[in-house]
Amino acid sequence: MSVPSVVPGSQPTAWTDEHRQLRETVKRYAEEQLAPHRHEWDKAGEFPKSVFKDLADLGVLGIRFDEKVGGLGLDWWYTVAYVEGLSHARNAGLVMSVLVDTDMATPIIDEIGTPEQKEEFLAPLIRGEKVAALGVSEPGCGSDVAAIRTTAKKDGGDYVINGQKTFITNGAFADFVTLAVRTGDEGHGGISLVLFPTNTPGFTVGRKLDKLGTRAVDSCELHFDNCRIPQRYLLGQENAGFYYVMTNFQGERLVASLTANMGMELSLQDAIAYGKERKAFGRPISNFQVWKHKFAEHITALEASRALTWLAVERLNGGNPQAATKLVSQSKLFACDLAQKVAYDCLQFHGGYGFIEEYDIARQFRDVRLLPIGGGTAEVMKEIIWKWTEMGL
């Protein structure tokens, strides 16, 4: 049974009927076609690749991308509507997989890719025919992007790539990887981005990592052994990749905030509905003051988190991702920290049933732990916020 939002009418003031219609269309698909399979896909550690084709048919795989290659050329508010709708799949692994495809591995292609690169990689992705992964993290570095060691050396008209990546979402079934490689000296000045087709000889998928949460999608080790790709697959300028990655991170961190907010909303909805039916000492447990006050605090904090996220979206819509850096970092830090607290209390509210896998809160409690790690840790967000504060920005 559908449960009303715990914060009715909490939507951006910038939204039009078109935004609301998009959200409801994606929400209906997620509730009817994805959510019923959330338990089985988590146990299987995978979900059907046909989901990408379904989403392509809904028109959401290229919301902000170039209309010349099949995108819609819309702004960030439409992405907000799409992410909020998709979150009703109630499966963080699936949602993360799709968002890697649309908002982590590919926006940089739309921004700086050549027409030929967009046609070869972005157009089929928008049609649901190809799936992308983002290859940045390595065994020796995660948030410290400047320390990557995977190399790409020129040989004739090719790059020859050697190295390893880890924690790569979609790594097992991606058709291409937006890959960070070292083309120059040590440090941030020697990094480039390339587009890497996964059918390239010498490429292998290593271990599928056994994760605490987001289990419906793989996180893999990737190995590159003398892999040759043409130099035309270089994205943007050589040795400018660190800047591109940092710019790209703004969108990745923003969608993390969106999914954190929606996860909290759904968890609170479930808990409040459960509390009206579950009785203790002769009355519904939601009638106990301790829980009324706890949920009142969380609902208020969720509204604050949304307000901060909307500010970050407005700044991103200004067309200068760098100018949005502080607000996006604040939004991710606040939302992802709050999501831990909400999941903890909602599980506690369920008592023993919260510890049972058939209840969504058990999976949410595990899944939400990734949020202050992925896309830049909470500690890195604090460093960024303080850096921009010292700059007077």
N, C-alpha and C positions, 0 to 999 in steps of 0.2 A: 504494500500500500504506500502510495506517495505521501510523504510527510512535508507539510509546509515549511518554508525556510524559517530558521530561528530568528532571522532579522528580515522580516518582510519588506520588500521594496528597496533593499539595499543594492542599488545599481548606480553606475556613474551618471552624473547629470548630463554628460556629453552624449549618452546613448540616444539613438533614434529607434523607431520601430524596426528598422532593418537590423540593428544590432540585436535587439531582443528576439527577432524572428530567427536569426542565425543561431543564437544560443539555444533556443527551444528546439530547433531542428537537430542540432548536434546532440543535445541532451536526450531527445527522444530516441535517436539511434543508439546512443550509449546505454540507456536504460533497457531498451528492448533487445538489442543485438549483442551487447558486450557484457553488461553486468551479470546476466544469468550464468555466464561461463567463468566468472572471476575465480572461483575456488579451483575448478579443474585446471585452468590455465596456470595458476600459481603452482599447483602440484606437478604439472607436466613440465614447468620451466620454459614454456613457450606458448605462443598464440598464433593463429593462422595469419600468414602473410597477406591473405585476401582482405584483411582489415584495411590495409593501405589503399587498395582499390576501392573499397566502399567509401572511404573518406575522400578519395579523389572524386568520386561520383557526387559527393555532397559539396565539392568545390572548396575544401578547406586546406588543401595541401600547398596552396600557393597564395595565401591571402594577401600578403604584402609584396609579392614578387612581380617581376616585370610582365606586363600584359602581353608583350611580344612573344613570350614563351609559354603562355597559358595561365599566368598568374592573374590576380584580380586587382593588383595595384592599390589596395586599401590600406588604412592606417592601423595603428596599434590597438585601437578600441575594438576592431573586429577580431583581432587576435585574442583579446580579453574574452570576448563573447564565445569564441571557439574553444578556448581552454576551459572556461567555466562549464560549458556544455559537455566536453569530453570527460571532465572529471567525474561525471556521473557513471562512468564505467566502473568506478569503485575498485580500480586495479592500478596501483601506482606504477607497476612495472610496465604495463601496456601503455599507459599515458606517457611515461618517460620515453619509451621507445618511439612513439609517434612524435613527441616534441623534439627529440634529437633530430628526427627527419625534417621537421618543419622550422625549428627555431634555434637549433644549436649548430648543426653541421652545414646548413645551406644558406642562411642569410648573407654570409660573406661572399658567396658565389653571385648572388643577385646584386650585391653592392659593387664588387670590383671585377667580376668575371668578364671575359671577352664574350662577344656574341656567340662564338663557336663553342666555348665552354658551357654557356647557358643552354645552348641547344642540345649538346651532348649529354649533360648531366642534370640540369635543372628541369628541362621540359619533360623528360620521362618520369622524373620524380613527382612532378605536379600531377601527372596522369596516373600515378600509382603503379608505374611499371618498374621503377627502381627505388631502392631504399638506401639511405645514407647513414654513415657513422662519422663521429668526430674523433680523430686520433691525436690527442695531445699528451695525456698522462703516460708516464713511464715508471718502471719499477723504482727508479731513484728520484722521481720528482712528480708531484701532482700539481699543487697550487703554484709551485715555483717553476713557471713555464720557461724562464730563461736558462734553466739547467738541463733542458732536454739534450739527448745525445744521439738520437737516431739521425743518421747522416744521409745526405743526398749530394752525390758528387757528379759533376758533369763529365760525360764521356761521349764525344761526338755530338749528336743532337739529342742525347738522352740524359736523364738523371739516373744514377745507380744508387738504390736505397738499401741501407743496411741498418738494422736495429730492432727494437722491440717496443711495443706499447702494451699498457695494461689498463684494466677497468673500463674497457671500451664497450659501451652499450651498442647493441645491434651488430657487434663484431662478427657474430657467427653467420649472419645472413645478409649483411649489407652488400650492395653491388658496387659501392665505391666509398672511399674514406676521404674526408677533408683532413689532410695529414700535415701536422707540424714537423718539420725536419730542420736539421742544421746544415746550412749551405755555406756558412762563413765561420768567423772566429767564435771563441767562447763568449757567453753572455747573450743579452737580449738582441744585440745588433747582428747576430749571425743566423737568425731563424727565418725560414720561409714557409709558406703554405703551398701545398701541391694537391691536385686531385688525383687520387690513386684508385684505379679500378681493381677490384679484388680478384679478378681472373688473371692478374699478372703473374707470370711464372716466378717462382721463388717465394711467393706469399703463402703463409700458412696460418691457420687459426689454431692457437694453442689451447690451454685449459679454459673451460667454462668455469668461472669462479663460483664457488658455493657460497652464496650471499645470505646475510641475515634477512634482508627484505627485497622488495621489488623483484620477486622471483619469477614473474611471468616473462621477463626478458633477460637475455644473456648479458653477462659482462665478461669479456674475454681478454686473453692475452693474444696479441698479434705479433707475428714474426716476419721480418723482411730480410731475405737472404739474396743479395745481388739482384734486386728487383729493378728492371728497366722500365721507365716510363718516358714518353717524349717530353722535351722541355716545354712544349706548348701547354702542358698541364700545370705549369707554374701559375699560381693565383696572385695577381698583382705584381708588385716589384720584388725582386730577389732581396733577401735579408731585411724585408720590412714585415715579416710574419708576426713578430711579437706584437707590434701595434695592431695588426689585424685581429689577432687572438683577443687582445684586451678589449677592442671595440666589440667584437662578437660576443664577449662574455656578458655585455650589458643585457642583451636579449635573453640569454640563457638564465641569468640571475633573476630577471623580471618574471619569466614564466615559472621559476621556482617559487617566487612569492605568490603567484596566482594559484598554483597547485596547493601550496601550504594553506592559503586562505580557504580554498574550496574544501580541502580535507578537513579543516576545522569545522566548517559549516555542516558538512555531512555527519561528522562524528557527534557534534552537539545535537543535531536533529535526531539521530539514532538514540542517543542517551536519554534525551527528554521524552521521546516516545516510549522507550523501555521503562523509564521511571514512573510513567503514568499507569503501567500495567503491573509492574512488579511491586508486591506488597511486603512490608516488614512491620511487625508489631501492630498489625491491624490497619495499616494505612499505606498508600502509595509512597515509595521511597522518595519520589520527587517532592513530597510535601514536607520533608525534613529541612529545617532552615539552613543547615550547614550546606546542603546541596543547592538550594535556591540561591544562596549568596555566591557559592562557587560558580554556578553557571551564569549568574548576573555579571560577575567579574569577567568571565571568559567572553561572553557576548559583547560586552563593552570593549574589551581589548581587541576582539576580532574586527569591530567597526573601526577602531584606530588603525589596525593593520591594513585594512582595505583603503582607508583614507590616504595612508602613506603610499600604498601601491598605486592609487590613482594619480597622485602627484608625480610619481616616477614615470607613469605612462604618458602623462601630459608632457613631461620633459623630453621623453624619447620621441614623441610625435613632433617635437620641434626640429627634428632632422639632424641633431648633433648628439650622437651617442655619448661622446666624451663629456659633454655638459651634464648628462644625466647620471654620471658615474656615482656621485655621492648619494643621491636620492635612491638609486637602484640598490646600492650596497646597504643603505639603511633599511630599505624595504625588505631585502632578503634576510638581513640579520634579525630584524624584529619579527617577521612572519615565521621564519623557520625556528627561532627560539620559542615563540609562543606555541607553535604547533606541537612541540615536545610536551609542554605543560598540559595542553588540552587533551592530547592523546592519553597521557598518564591518568588524568582525572576521569576521563570518560571510561577508560578500562576499569579503574577502581570502582566507579559507580556501578558497573555491571557485576561486580563481585566475581564469584567463581566462573560465571558465564563469560566474563571478559577474557578468561584464560583459555577458552575453547575456540578452536579454529573456525567453526561454522559462523561465529560472530565476526562481523566486519572489523570491529574495533581491535581484535587480536592482530589482524594483518596490518591495519593502520598503525598500530603501536610499533611494529617492526619497520614498516616502510618509511615512516616519517623520520626515522633516525638518519636517513641519508641526506635529508635536506640541508642541515648545517655543515655538510661535508662536500657534496658535489657542487661543481661550478665555482669553487672557491670556498674555503672553510670560513666558519664564523670568525676565526681569528684574523684571517686575511681581510674580511669585510671591515673589521675594526681598524686595521692598519690603514685601509683605503680611506675610511671615514675621517680618521685623524689626520692623514696626510692632506686631504682636501680642506679640512678645518684650519690647519696651520697655514695653508695658502690663502686663507680668508675667503674661501668659496663655500 
